[in-house]
Amino acid sequence: MTSSARSGPARPCPVCRKAAIETFRPFCSKRCADIDLGRWFNEDYSVPASSGDEEEKIAASLLDPREFME
């Protein structure tokens, strides 16, 4: 099975929308990869944080998985 068959349909570069190439996947070039990295460094992107209650449940589940299921 080829790598393209495993990965599904080709997606465009998330920065410039050109066709992505395998070397820089999911980007089309090093330039677009660097632009995206700069956006992360500048905090243009963010990952939402969870509330303290959720974190406590997760921590408790690591200690006792049955407690998390309740």
VEXLUM-746809 format. One line per field, with one value per residue: residue number from 1; residue in three letters; y, x, z of N, C-alpha, C in turn. Coordinates in nm, 2 decimals. Layout:
! residues N
seq <- [NUM|...] .
type <- [Ala|...] .
n.y <- [Y|...] .
n.x <- [X|...] .
n.z <- [Z|...] .
ca.y <- [Y|...] .
ca.x <- [X|...] .
ca.z <- [Z|...] .
c.y <- [Y|...] .
c.x <- [X|...] .
c.z <- [Z|...] .
END
This chain:
! residues 70
seq <- [1|2|3|4|5|6|7|8|9|10|11|12|13|14|15|16|17|18|19|20|21|22|23|24|25|26|27|28|29|30|31|32|33|34|35|36|37|38|39|40|41|42|43|44|45|46|47|48|49|50|51|52|53|54|55|56|57|58|59|60|61|62|63|64|65|66|67|68|69|70] .
type <- [Met|Thr|Ser|Ser|Ala|Arg|Ser|Gly|Pro|Ala|Arg|Pro|Cys|Pro|Val|Cys|Arg|Lys|Ala|Ala|Ile|Glu|Thr|Phe|Arg|Pro|Phe|Cys|Ser|Lys|Arg|Cys|Ala|Asp|Ile|Asp|Leu|Gly|Arg|Trp|Phe|Asn|Glu|Asp|Tyr|Ser|Val|Pro|Ala|Ser|Ser|Gly|Asp|Glu|Glu|Glu|Lys|Ile|Ala|Ala|Ser|Leu|Leu|Asp|Pro|Arg|Glu|Phe|Met|Glu] .
n.y <- [-0.12|0.22|0.53|0.74|0.62|0.53|0.77|0.90|1.13|1.39|1.69|2.05|2.28|2.43|2.70|2.84|2.71|2.57|2.26|2.01|1.87|1.56|1.58|1.81|1.78|1.87|2.08|2.29|2.37|2.46|2.72|2.78|2.60|2.72|2.97|2.89|2.78|3.02|3.15|2.99|3.05|3.32|3.31|3.31|3.10|2.88|2.64|2.53|2.56|2.34|2.34|2.37|2.17|1.97|1.89|1.79|1.56|1.41|1.37|1.22|0.99|0.88|0.78|0.61|0.44|0.36|0.55|0.76|0.68|0.70] .
n.x <- [0.09|0.06|0.19|0.02|-0.22|-0.28|-0.30|-0.52|-0.73|-0.55|-0.46|-0.48|-0.21|-0.21|-0.14|-0.10|-0.27|-0.18|-0.09|0.01|0.34|0.51|0.76|0.74|0.50|0.22|0.25|0.34|0.59|0.91|0.91|0.63|0.59|0.76|0.63|0.39|0.49|0.60|0.35|0.26|0.45|0.41|0.17|-0.06|-0.22|-0.39|-0.44|-0.72|-0.77|-0.85|-1.10|-1.04|-1.18|-1.22|-0.96|-0.90|-1.07|-0.95|-0.70|-0.77|-0.87|-0.64|-0.54|-0.74|-0.91|-1.18|-1.32|-1.34|-1.53|-1.77] .
n.z <- [0.00|-0.08|0.05|-0.01|-0.04|0.21|0.36|0.26|0.08|-0.09|0.08|0.07|0.12|0.44|0.47|0.22|0.05|-0.18|-0.35|-0.13|-0.05|0.00|0.14|0.30|0.43|0.63|0.45|0.16|0.12|0.28|0.35|0.39|0.61|0.80|0.82|0.95|1.19|1.30|1.35|1.56|1.75|1.79|1.91|1.76|1.72|1.94|2.20|2.36|2.71|2.98|3.24|3.59|3.73|3.55|3.51|3.76|3.77|3.56|3.67|3.90|3.77|3.67|3.90|4.00|3.78|3.78|3.92|3.75|3.56|3.68] .
ca.y <- [0.00|0.34|0.63|0.83|0.54|0.53|0.90|0.95|1.23|1.50|1.82|2.16|2.35|2.51|2.84|2.90|2.63|2.49|2.12|1.98|1.77|1.47|1.63|1.91|1.75|1.90|2.21|2.27|2.41|2.49|2.86|2.77|2.54|2.83|3.07|2.83|2.78|3.15|3.17|2.93|3.12|3.45|3.28|3.33|2.98|2.84|2.52|2.57|2.50|2.29|2.40|2.30|2.06|1.86|1.84|1.70|1.43|1.34|1.32|1.11|0.87|0.82|0.71|0.51|0.46|0.34|0.67|0.85|0.63|0.73] .
ca.x <- [0.00|0.14|0.16|-0.09|-0.34|-0.30|-0.33|-0.65|-0.72|-0.45|-0.51|-0.39|-0.12|-0.29|-0.10|-0.12|-0.37|-0.13|-0.08|0.12|0.43|0.54|0.87|0.70|0.36|0.11|0.28|0.39|0.73|0.97|0.86|0.50|0.61|0.81|0.52|0.30|0.57|0.60|0.22|0.25|0.54|0.34|0.05|-0.18|-0.29|-0.39|-0.51|-0.81|-0.74|-0.97|-1.12|-0.98|-1.27|-1.19|-0.82|-0.91|-1.13|-0.85|-0.59|-0.83|-0.89|-0.51|-0.52|-0.84|-1.00|-1.33|-1.38|-1.37|-1.64|-1.90] .
ca.z <- [0.00|-0.09|0.16|-0.04|-0.02|0.35|0.41|0.21|-0.03|-0.07|0.13|0.03|0.23|0.53|0.47|0.09|-0.02|-0.29|-0.32|-0.03|-0.10|0.10|0.22|0.40|0.46|0.54|0.38|0.03|0.12|0.41|0.38|0.46|0.74|0.89|0.85|1.04|1.31|1.35|1.40|1.69|1.84|1.81|1.98|1.68|1.74|2.08|2.24|2.47|2.84|3.04|3.37|3.70|3.77|3.45|3.54|3.88|3.73|3.49|3.77|3.97|3.68|3.66|4.02|4.01|3.66|3.81|3.97|3.63|3.49|3.75] .
c.y <- [0.12|0.44|0.71|0.75|0.53|0.66|0.96|1.05|1.34|1.63|1.93|2.21|2.44|2.66|2.90|2.83|2.57|2.35|2.09|1.87|1.69|1.52|1.72|1.90|1.80|2.03|2.18|2.31|2.44|2.63|2.85|2.70|2.64|2.93|3.01|2.82|2.91|3.19|3.11|3.01|3.26|3.43|3.32|3.21|2.95|2.71|2.56|2.49|2.45|2.35|2.31|2.17|1.94|1.80|1.75|1.57|1.35|1.28|1.21|0.98|0.80|0.74|0.59|0.52|0.44|0.46|0.77|0.81|0.66|0.86] .
c.x <- [0.09|0.10|0.04|-0.22|-0.38|-0.35|-0.46|-0.63|-0.62|-0.52|-0.42|-0.31|-0.21|-0.26|-0.14|-0.22|-0.32|-0.12|0.04|0.21|0.48|0.66|0.83|0.56|0.33|0.13|0.33|0.54|0.78|0.92|0.72|0.50|0.66|0.71|0.43|0.37|0.57|0.46|0.20|0.33|0.48|0.21|-0.07|-0.27|-0.29|-0.47|-0.59|-0.77|-0.87|-0.98|-1.05|-1.05|-1.23|-1.05|-0.82|-0.96|-1.02|-0.74|-0.65|-0.84|-0.75|-0.48|-0.61|-0.93|-1.15|-1.39|-1.42|-1.49|-1.77|-1.96] .
c.z <- [0.00|0.02|0.12|-0.03|0.12|0.41|0.36|0.11|0.01|-0.02|0.09|0.15|0.31|0.52|0.34|0.00|-0.15|-0.25|-0.23|-0.09|0.02|0.19|0.33|0.45|0.60|0.46|0.24|0.02|0.26|0.45|0.45|0.59|0.84|0.92|0.96|1.18|1.38|1.41|1.54|1.79|1.88|1.88|1.90|1.69|1.89|2.10|2.36|2.60|2.90|3.18|3.48|3.74|3.68|3.48|3.66|3.85|3.65|3.58|3.85|3.89|3.66|3.79|4.03|3.89|3.68|3.85|3.86|3.56|3.55|3.71] .
END
